[in-house]
Amino acid sequence: MAGRTLEELKKRYNSTSSKYSKSGPGGPGGRGPGRGPGGPGGRGAMHSSSKPKNTKATIKRLFSYISAFKGKMVIVLFCMAFSTASNLIAGYMLRPVINNVADSSTSVEDRIRYLATMVLVLLSVYLIGIVSTYFQSRIMLGVSQSAIEKLRNDLFKKVQRLPLRFHDNENTGEIMSRFTNDVDNVGVMLDSTIVSLISGTVNLVGTFCVMCYTNIWLTLVTVIFTPIFIRAGGFIAGRSRKYYSSQQASLGAVNGYIEETVSGQKVVKVFNHEEACINEFSLLNDDLRKTQMKANFFGGIMGPIMGNTSQISYSITIGIGGVLCALGKFDIGGLMVFGQYARQFARPINEISMQMTTVFSALAGAERVFAVMDKEPEEPDAKDSVSMPKMQGHVVLDDVCFGYNPDRLILKNISLYAKPGQKIAFVGSTGAGKTTVTNLLNRFYDIGSGTITIDGVDIRKIKRNDLRSNIAMVLQDTHLFTGTVMENIRYGRPDATDEEVIEAAKTASAHSFIMRLSEGYNTVLEGDGANLSQGQRQLLNIARAAISKAPILVLDEATSSVDTRTERHIEHGMDRLMKDRTTFVIAHRLSTVRNANAIMVLENGVIVERGDHDDLLSQKGRYYELYTGKKELD
């Protein structure tokens, strides 16, 4: 760890925050199809980009979310037109006011009367603009937020309907960034950027037309100078974007390093890496300081440079206009009004150019959102699928072959059967295919060849909801939701009564520790049950499975997080849980499978041995080696 260079640190830590990342692309513990870089899709298959690849298609699809509000959008456009027109008209009305006030040929009383009248007229015109702007912003905000709500709902619904293969292959942080960063960027564009672009364009065209009407020669002078400060602004903006991008990369590296170091503080102290961490953080922090200085410098000088460049153009324009006034070819009011328009002529151009970065970022975000929404959903149930709300639990695997990648089989010609009340155990080396069997049983993946039947019916002909509602799973990696203990247990069967929840907890030997919590069953769990021990969290998962009353039970390393004393304590409860159920147990701790009716020893996707505990020990084969420890498991 010590001695890493700044480039190595930035490359390693400038990535999606590990807070939301799985331990591997194959799912918790990296035990799924993509246990390493060779897994299907690989890690982080959805990469971000700063610009959309298909701008036209993305815009068309994005605006389809606004199409439901066509009437409101028409009102917004009208409000925008009124707002722009009121500003232009009010500005031009100053011309006769100034000329009239400066005209000494009329009496003072007449000029004051005229001035008072025009002030009231100007107030009315500006009031129209203010009201139009208010309704424009209010209506557009409602439209944009409604569109974003629908977009986020559609994305969430799609993620829920995607097959497990998608979640195994994709980095969780990448998926979450679609809901946060990408959708938020789209929201910013719909909230303000679109209005700014349209309003800026309308204002630019309107201002140009009024300028031409006021004085065509001064308009030409303004137009000639405009490309100069646009080019200067573009140069500064380009450098600014470059350094802001570097700043974000450096900030990401600092945040990633802080998160990893703080969460792994115990390991840091155990191996005396405090000084190394301090030195590496100093490198990253100093790099962030430098990039922030450059980004803020170029971002800060944008306004002054554009303002000063605009002032030069304004001064030259007013100077030429003054000469025209002195020659009697232009009026004072017209010069003052034109100067005002010349000032605001460049403003929409600057705003439009500055908004383009936001537009590209939002479109790129929308494209990434749509990329998820375009993923193939879980294959629908077959037309001839049957409903089986209640199963007995006769499970048969007949010559099953499967591979997460078609050219690489994980399971090869697997055949076995299980009757209700039987306990079938799978043991073997890591990666032998034990978890894959249970993935196929739930139809998280479909088999390549062979058949799996439950109660004599091919599982591909059973409705998925019925299939999965009849299978309860307790996984090695626990997951608890924010809510009370009772709600987390009831997750296994939402219609369960409080008494049934308590009984399930007693079955899983969780009741005693639950009652010691501050609020008992009403204790609120947060942060995936962070205030509980790993063993306690697993007991709640076991209780969740117990309450489901599913006839088929899958225990995937269910007691691996429980100490041996607790394991012995819950053995009777587990026996009650497995009574009259078809149970599949995956275990590395072989003491937990001694009472199994049949033990399947898997190696390289093949069942190399099968039998009960005593039979397999007497054979002195692979199971004997695993059980006695004469050969390492892996």
N, C-alpha and C positions, 0 to 999 in steps of 0.2 A: 504493500500500500504506500509506503514511504517513497519519496523521490519521484513521484509522477509529475510530468511537466504540465504547464497550463493547457496546452493543446490536448493532451490526453484527458485531463479532467473535464474540459469543456465538451469534448466528444462524448465522454461517458455520461455526464450528468445533464447535458442539454437535451433531454428527451421527456416524454410524457411522465408525469409524476408517478412514482411507484406506489403512491397511496391508493390508486385505483387499479393497479396492475395485478394480474394474476401471477402466481409463482412460475407459471410457464404457460405457453399457448395451449397446452392440452387441458387446462383447467387447474383446479386446486392441487397443488403438489406436483403438477406436471404429469399427471397419470393418464391423461386422455390421449387422443390420437396424435397430438403434436407435442410430445414430451420434450422436444428440443427443436433446434433449427430445422430439422427435417420434417417436422409436422406439417400437415396440409395447410397451406396458406402462409406458414411461417409467422413470426412475431411481427405485430404491427403492420398488417397487410394494408391498412388504410392509411396512406401517408397524406400529410397536408401539403397543400401547394398555395402559393400566394396569388395565383391567377387561375380563373376557371378555364377548363379545356374546351368547353363548348358553350360559349357565352350566349349565343342566340337561343339555344334549346333551354338553357338554365333560366334565362329571363322569361321566356314564354311559360315555362312550367311554374316559375315563382309567381308570376302575375295571375296565374289561374287561381291562386288562393285569394286574390283581391276581386276576382270576377263576380263573386257573390255580392259585392258591394258597389256595383256599377252606378246605382243612383246616387250614393254618397260621394263617389269619386267625381261625378259630374258636378255636384254641389261644390266640392273642393276646388275644381278647376274654375268654376265661376267665381268663387270667393278669391281665388288667386288672381284672376283677371281683374276683379274690382280693386283688390289691394294694390296691384301694380299700376293700374290706370289712375287710381286716386293719388298715388305718389308722384306720377309723372305730370298729371294735370295740375296738382297743387304746386309743384315746382315751377311749371311754366307760367302759372298765374302771377308769380312774383314779378314777371317782366312788366306787365302794364302797371302794377302797383308802384314799382320803383320809378318807372318813367313818369307816372302821374305825380308822384311826390316830388320828383326832381324838376317838374315843369313849373317854372316861376310865372308863367303867363296866366295861371288860374289862381283864384283867391285861396287863402289859407283855410278858410272855412270849408270850401268845396273839397280841398285836398284831404282835410281831416275826415269829412263826411264820407268821401270815397274810400279812404283808408279803413275806417271803421266797418263799412259795408263789406269790403274785401276780406277783412279779418274774419268776419262771421262766415263768409262763404268758404274761406280756407279752413276754418274750424270744422265746418260741415263736411268738406271733402276729406279732411284727415280722419274725421270720425268714421266715415264710411270705410276708409282703409283699415282703421283699428278694428272695427266690428268684423270686417271681412277676414282679417288675419286671425282674429279670435276663433271664429267658426271654422276657418280652414284648418287651424292647428287642432282644435278640439275634435272635429270630425275625422281628420286624418289619423290622429292618435288612436281613436276608437277602431278605425278600419285596420290599421297596422297591427294593433294588439290582438284583435279578433283573428286576423290572418295568422299571426305567430302562434296563437293558441291552437288553431286548427293544425298548423304545421307540426307543432310539438306533439299534439295528440296523435296525429297520423304516424309520426316517427315512433312514438312509444308503443302504439298498437302493433306496428310492424316488427319492432324488436321482440315483442312478446310472442309473435307468431313465427319468428325465425327458428329454424331447427337448431338443435344443440351444436351441430357441427360449426355453425357460424360463431357461437359464443366460445367454442373451444379454440377456434382459429384466430379470433380477434382479441386484441389487447383491450381490457376493460376501460382503461383510461381513454383510449381512442374513441370508444363508443360513447363514453360520457361527454367527451369534448363536443360531440355532435349536438347534445342537448344543451350545452352551456355556451361555449365560445362561438360555435358556428351559428346556432339559432339566434344568439344575442346579436351577432354581427348583422344577420339578416334583419333583425328587429330594428337596429339602429338605422339601417338603410331605409326601411319602410317608414319609420317614425319621422325622420328629418331629412335624410339625404335626398330622397326622391323629390320631396317638396322643394328643397333647396335647388336641386338641379333644374326642375321645371320653372320655378319662380325666377331663378337666375337667368335662364335662357329667355323667358318672356321679358324680364326686366332689361336684359341686354338689347334685345331687338327693339323694344319700345324706346329705350334711351337713345339708341342709334337713330331711329326714325325722327324723334323730336330734335335731336342735335342737327340732323340734316335740314329739318324744317327751319331751325333757328338760324343756322349759318353753315352753309356747305363747305366754305373754305376752312373755317376753324375745325370742322369735323374731319377734314382731310389731314390737318396737322395732328389732331388727336389720334387718328387711326394709324398714322405713320409711326408715332412714338409707342403705340401700344405693344407691338411685337417685341420691342426692346425690353420693357420691364416684364413682359411675359416670359421671355427667354431667361432673364435674370432670375425670376421666380422659379422657373422650371429647373434651373441649375441648382439653386439652393434647395428646392424640394427634393431633387434627386439625391443630393448628398445627405439631406436630413433623413430621408427614408432609409438610406444605406446604414446610417449610424443608429437610427432607431431600431432597425432590424438586428444589428449587432448588440444593442442594448438589451433587447428582449432575449436574445440567445444567452448573453451573459447572466441576465437575471434568472433565466430558467436553470442555468448551471448552478448558480448560488442556491436557489431554492431546493433543487434536487439534492445538492450536497448537504444542506442543513437538515432536510427531512431524513435522509439516510443516516446521518451521523447522530442526530438526536434520538431517533427511534432505535438505533443500534448502540446507544451509549454504554450499555453494560458490556458489550463485546469490546468496545474501544478501550474501556478501563481495564478489562481483564488482560488484554494484550499490550497495555501501555502505549497506545497509539495517540495519546492526547497531543503531544507535540507535533506529530506528523499531521494530525487533523488541523491543528492551528495553522501550520505552515501552508497546507493545501488550501484551506479556506482563505488565507491571506492572499494567495495567488488569485483565486477566483474573485475575491472582493475587490482587489486592486484593479483587475481587468474590468469589473463592472463600473468602478469609479471612472476609469478612462473613457469607456464607451458612453457613459452617461454624460460626461463633460462634453464630448464631441456632439452627441445627439442634442443636448440642451442648448449648446452654443449655436449650432446651425438652425435649430428650431426657433431660438430666440431672435436671431438676426433676420429671420424671414420678414417679420413685420416692418422693422425699421428700413430695411433695404427696399422693400416694395413701396413703403410709404414715401421714402426720399426720392425714389425713381419716379413715382407718380407726381410728386411735387415739382420735379424738374419739368415734366411734360405739362403740368398745370401752369407753371410759371411762363413757359414759352407760349402756351396757348393764350393766356391772359395778356401777355405782352403784345402779341400780334393783334389780339382783339382790341387792346387799347389804342394801337396805331390806327386801326379801322375806325374806332370811335372818334379819334382826333381828326381823321379825314372826313368825318361825317357819313361814313358808309355803314355804320353800325350804331345801335343805341346802347345806352348804359344798362338799361334793364335787361336787354338781350345778352349783353356781355356777362352780367352777374348770373343770369340763369344758365348760360352756356357753361360758365365755370363750375357751377354746381353739377351739371350733367357730366362734364368732363371728369370730375372727381369720382362720380359713382359709376362711370362707364367701365373702369377697370375692375371695380369691385366684384361684379358677377363673374368676370373671367377668372379672377383669382379664386373665388369660391368654388366654381365649377372644377377648376384644375385640382384644388385641394381635396374636393370630394371624390375624385376618381379613385384614389387609393382606397377609400372606404367602400366604394362601389365594387371594386375588384375583390376586396377582402370578403365582402358580403356574398358576392356571387360564387366565389370559391367555396365559402362555407355552405351555401345552398347546394352547390354541386356535391359536396361531401355528404350532406344530409340525404339528398336524393339517391346517392350511390348506395346508402344503406337501405333506403326504401325500395330500391329496385332489386334487392337481393331476393332470390327465390324463397318463398315462404315454405314452411313445413308442408310436405305433400298432403293434400286433403285425403280424407277417408275415401276408400273405394266405393263406387256406387252400390256394389253388392255387399258392403260391410254390414255386419250384424251387431245388434245391441246385446251386450251381456253385462247388465248392471250388477249381477251377483254371480261370482265364480266359485268353483269348488277348490281349484288349485292343483289340478293334474297338469303338470308341465312336462313337455317332451321336446328335446332338441334332437333332430335327426340329421346327421351328416352336414352340420352347419359350417360354412366357410365364410370368412369376412376379412376385409382389409380396409382401413381408413383411406389408403391409396389402393386403387385397383390392382396395381402391379406388385403390391407387397402385402401378403396375407398375414393377418394377426392370429386368426383362428383357422385351424385346418381340420376339417372333418370331425367336428365335435358332436358326439351323441351321448345323451343321458336322459334319464327320466326322474321325476320326483312326484310323490304322492302327497296328498294332504296330511299334515302332521309330521312329515319327514323333514330332516335337516340335512341339507347338502352343503358340503364345505369345499371351497376352492383354495388350494395352497400352491405355492410355487415361487419361482424367482420373480423379481420386479420386471414388469414388461412381458410376462408370459401370456397375458390375455385374460386375467381373472376379472378385472373390472369391465372389460369389453363384453363379457358374457351378460352381465347385468344391464349394460347399455342396450344390448340387442333385445333383451327381455322387455324393456320398457319402450322399445321402438324409438329410442333416441337416435338410433341408426338402424337402417334396414339391412338384413343379411344379404350376402352376395349369392349364396346358393344354399340349398337344404331347406328345412322347415323348422319352425318353432310353433308348437301348438299348446293351447291351454284348454283343458276340458275337451280336447279333440278338435278344436277350431284353430285354424291358422291365425296367428296374431295379426297378420296383414289384412285379415278379413274382419277384425274386431275394431269397433270404433275406438279411437285413441282415448277419448275421455273415459270410456268404460274400462279400457285396459289399464290405464294408469291409476284410476280410482280404486282398482283392486290390488294394487301393488304399493306397499309401504317401504320406504327406504330410510336407512340410517347411515349417513356417510361419515367418512373419516373426518372431513372438514365440516365443522359445525357452522350453522348460520341461524342467528336469531334476529327477529325483526324488532324495530322500536315499538314498544307496547308492554303490556303487563305480562307476567309469567303465565297467567291463565290464558290470555289471548295467544301467546306463542304456542302453548300446548294445543289449544283449540284449532290452530291452523291446520292440523291433520284432519279435523272434521268440524266444520263451522257450526253445525247444528247440535253439537254435543252440549249437554247440560253441565253445570258446575260440578255436580256430583260425579259425573263421568270423567271430567278433567282430573278431579282429585284422585279417583280410582286409578286412572292411567298413570298419574304421578307415583302412586304407591306401587303400581306394577313395576315401574322403572326404578324404584327405590330413590325417587327424587323428593318425596313428600317431606321427609325429615329436614333436609336442608332448606327447602322452600319455606317451611314454617319458621325457620330461624332468620329469614330475611325481614327487613324493616316493616314491610307491608304484606308479608306472606304472598299469597297468590296474586295480590294486587300491586306488587312491587313492579315499578316500571323499569324495563331494561332498555338501555341505550348503548350505542356504539357496539352493536353485535354482542351484547352481554358482557361488556368489558369489566363490570364489577363482579363477575362470576369467574370461578376457576374453569380451566379447560374441561375438567372432568364434569363439573356441574352443568356446563353448557351441553355436554354430550348427553347427560342424563335427561335434560329437557327435550333433546332431539329424540331420544328413545321413547319418552312419554308421548311425544307427538305421533310417533309411529304406532304406539300402543292404542291410542284413541281412535285411529283411523278404522280399525276393525277390518282391515284389508286381509283377504285370505292368503296373500303371498307377501312374504317379508324378505327384504334384502338388507343384510348387515355388511356394509363395506368397511372393514376395519373399525367397526362401531365402538370397540372397547380399547382402541389403541391409545386414546388420550386419558384413559382411566387407570389409576394405579392398581396394583395387584390386590390390595386390600379391598378397595371399592369394587374391583371386578368380582372378587369372591362374594362380596356383599350383595351384588345384584344378580348373581347366577340364578337364584331361585326365581327372581322377578323375570329374568329373561326366559326361563323355562316356561313360566306362565304366559309370557308374551308369545312364545312360539307354539304353544299348545294348539293343536288342530289347524295350524298354518303350515303352508309350504314355505320353508325357510332356506334361503341361500346365504351362506356365510363366506366372506372373504377374509382371510386372516393370515398374518405373519406370526402372531403369537399362537403357536400350535396347541398350547394348553386349552385354548378356547374351543377347539374343534374335536376334542377327544370323544365326546358323546354324540358326534354326528352319525347319522345313519349311513352316509357314504361320503368319502373324502376323495375329491378329484385332484390329482397332482398334475398341474399344467407346466409344461416346459416348451418354450418356442411355439406356443399356440396349439400344442398337441397334448391330449390326455395320456400321460405316460404310465400312470398307475391309478387304480381306483379300488376302493374297498373301505372297510371300517378301520378304526385306529389299530386294533390288535392285528388284523390281517396284514396291514401295510407294514407294521413294525416287524412282523415275522418274515416278510419278504426281504427285509434288509436292503431295500432299494433306495430311490431318491427320497421318499418320505422319511425313511429311517435316518438318512444322512441329515435331513433338515431337522428332525426332531431331536436327535442326539447331539447335533452340532458338530458332527465329524467333518462336515463340509459347509463352507460358507453359503448363505442363502443366495447371494448374488455371484 
